[in-house]
Amino acid sequence: MPALAWALATVLAPAARTAPAPADDDSLAVTPAEPPDDAPGEGDVVAPRDGTVADGDVEVAMGADGDGDRLVRPRRRVRFRDGALGGDLRSGSADPLAGGALEVPFVHGTIAFGRVSPRWGRGLVVGAPADPWRDARASTVAPAPRTRSLDGARWRAGAGLRAEVAGGSMAHERVVLARAGAGAWDFGVLSRARGAPIVSLGGQAGGGAFELGMSRYGAWRAEGTRGGRVGGIGWTMRGRAGSERYSPPGAAAGRDPAQASALELDGRGIVAWRAMGSLWRHRSGVAGARAALEVERELTQHDHVALGTEEQHGARRDGSTRPPGMRQAGWVEWRGGRGPVRLGLRDEIWGHRGFARDAVRAVSTVRLVFEADAMTTLAITRSAYHVAYGEDLYLPEAGTDRWWLRAVSGDGTHTRIEFTAPLAGGRLHASLTRIEDIGRSPRPHWSFDWTRRSRTTRDPARAGP
Amino acid sequence: MRSARAGIVAALAALAVVSPPLRAQDFALPGATPPGSAAALLEDALPRAEPGVAVTAGTIAWYGVPGLVTRALAIDLGRGTWRASCGVSQTGEPGLGWTTVGIGAGAAGRDWGAAGRVLARRDRTAAFAARVAPGEGGLEAGAGAWLVIGGGCTMWASAPSLALTGAAPPLARALEAGVRWSSPGLALWLAHRSAPAGYGGASFAAGACAGTGPARVWLSAHDAPFAGTFGVSVTRAPVAVSAAVESHPWLPPLTRLALTLADRAP
C-alpha cells in the first residue's frame, strides 16, 4: 500500500503547483525537549512531527539519515487529503516511524486502515491523558507516546449524532472499541484481550470537559477541565481522581498519576505572563508538585525575550530512578532578527538548592540563522551542557517530518548545522549534528530530506491574479 | 614534533588550571568592547559593521610565560554588505610554538552582522607543505553573529569552535553570548561564556568603556576566578593604537598591543 501511494503521488506531483512549507520555530530549537513517556531509558528518541495537510494537497517526501557508520536509513513519506479521502504513509526498512494510515469514505463515514490514533474525551481510556506537570507551552517539544496508538481499522461517521468502531492492536494487545455520541455526550466501550472491558463516559460544554473511565472490576479514573477568563486573566483548571490500579491498554506502569490537579493562569499587559501549579500522586509516598512562572515581552516585531523560573518536587513517574529532592530552575531566552540574520539565545539552569544553586542540569544554546532568501537558509545551533548523574536532558533536532530528541549526559557540546534550499520543485533540508560528551566518542548524525507539497485541484480562493 | 606541541599544550593546560580561562587565542587583540575588536572576524567570527579596509598588527604576551608570545597580522576587507578577513599568527618560539593562518567571510549591515571563519594551525617545527601528516596540523571552524536590537543595545553570539579536525587547538572554546549598551562616550557590556567542553565552569564577564573622540579607556572583569583588564586606545586617522593589561591573582599580567591602519575610523 505505501509503495502504491508513493507511486501515485510521484506521478501526480510534477503537474501540480508547489506550496511553501511551514517555517521552523527558532524557539523550539533552543528549548530542551520533554521526551515521550514511552521513551526507552536514556537513549535518543525519534518522534513524529505532524503538520497539517490542506484539502487538495499532496505531499511527497524522501530522505535518509545515518550516524556516521555504514548504516543508512532511507525513508519515504506521502500524505494527501481530498475531502474524506486521506492518507499518511511512511516507509523505510530502518525507519522507526514507518507505517501510517489510509482513510477512505465508507458507509456514511470514513474508514481508516493502519496506525490510527483515536482519542476519546480526556484520553483516559483511548488516547493519552495530558500530564498534570505539563503546561500548554507551544515552545516545548512534547511528543505523545506511540504505545497508545492503534494498529488496525477504524470507522467513524457523523458529527451531531456520531458513531465510531475500531479494532486492532494497541501496545501488542488486541482491542475492540465502540463509541456513540450525541450532542455533548459520548459513551464508549473498550474490549481488550488481557483484562476487563472499560467503559468511557465523556462530555463537554461551556469551556469544560470531563471523562469517566471504569473497568468491569471497579477500577476507575475521572478527569475534568474547565477554563475561562476573569478580567484580563485567563485560567484553566484540571483535576483527576481515581484508583491506583486503573490501567488502560498501552499505559506504561507508573506513568499516569491516579490523582492530580493543575491550575494555569495567563495574562497580558506590559508583559505577557503565564503561571502554572500542579500536584499529583501515584500512590502513597509517590507524589510530586510543580510551580512555574514565565514572563515574556515582545520587544519589536522580531524580538522576543522571556524569563522563567520553576520549582519541582517529587517524582513524575512511579518507579523513577531520578534522584529525589527539590529542583529549582531559572531560564532566560532572547530571539531577534535584523536583515537576513536571526539570532536566538537561551540559558537554563536547574539546581537542587534555592536559586538554582548546585546545578544538576544546565544548558546554554545559541542559534544563528542566515536567510539568503525565503527558501534558502543556513542555521547553526550550538549548545553547551552539564547534566549530573541521574538527570536527563534531551536536546531537540527538527527534521521536516520528525523530531530527534538527543539524550545527552555529563559535560559536552551539541552542534547542529542545517541547510534548506529549493530543489527540483520542492525543498531540500540537510543537517549535520555532532555531539561531544566528555569521555565518550563523538556522536555524529546526518540527514537529508526532500519534500514537495503540491495541489491537485485548483482552489479559486488560493489562486493568484 | 609531537613532543614540542605537547610541551606548549602542557604549558597552556597548566595556565588553564591556575589562571583565568584563556578563551581567546591567535587573534585576541585588544578591543574596547565586544563585539568588533580588531581582528574579531578571525577570532570570534564577528564581522565589522563598517566596510573598508583595515590592517591590524598586534602582539600578546601570555602571563609572562617565557617565549609564549603571540604575534598576529590581520587584514579586514569590506565592500557593501560583504566582509572578509585573512590573517596569520605565530605563537611561541621556533621549535616550540605554532603558526595559524585564518580566513573569514561574512556579511554585515548597519544593524546586523554574521560570519564564519576557518583557522588552520601547524607546528612551527614543521616546514609548510601541502600535505600535513596526521597530528601535525588542525583546522578549526566557527561562526558568529550580532544584532542591534534598539535602545543602544547590541546582542552577539559567537561559537568559534563549531567544528574541529586534526590536532586539537591549544585552547578549546565553546560559545559566548552577550549584550552591549552604548551611548556617546560610554558603553557597558555583559557576556556569558560557557566552558570549553560543556556548561560546567561557565562564567560571566562585564566591562565598561568610556571616551570620546580619539581616546578611549576601558575596564572589564570576569569570574571563575576573578580577573580584571584595563585598556586604552588612541585613534588618529588612519592609525589606531590599542593596549590592554589583564591582571591575575598569582601570575604576571597578560598584555595585548595592537596597531591598526584603516581607511576610515571605527
Interface residues (C-beta under 8 A of the other chain):
Chain A: L299 T300 D303 W334 G336 G337 R338 G339 P340 V341 L343 L345 D347 A359 A362 V363 S364 V366 L368 F370 I380 R382 A384 Y385 H386 G410 D411 G412 T413 T415 I417 R434 E436 I438
Chain B: A107 G109 D111 W112 G113 A114 A143 G144 A145 W146 L147 V148 I149 G150 M155 A157 A159 L162 A163 A174 L175 A177 H192 S194 A195 A197 G198 Y199 G200 A202
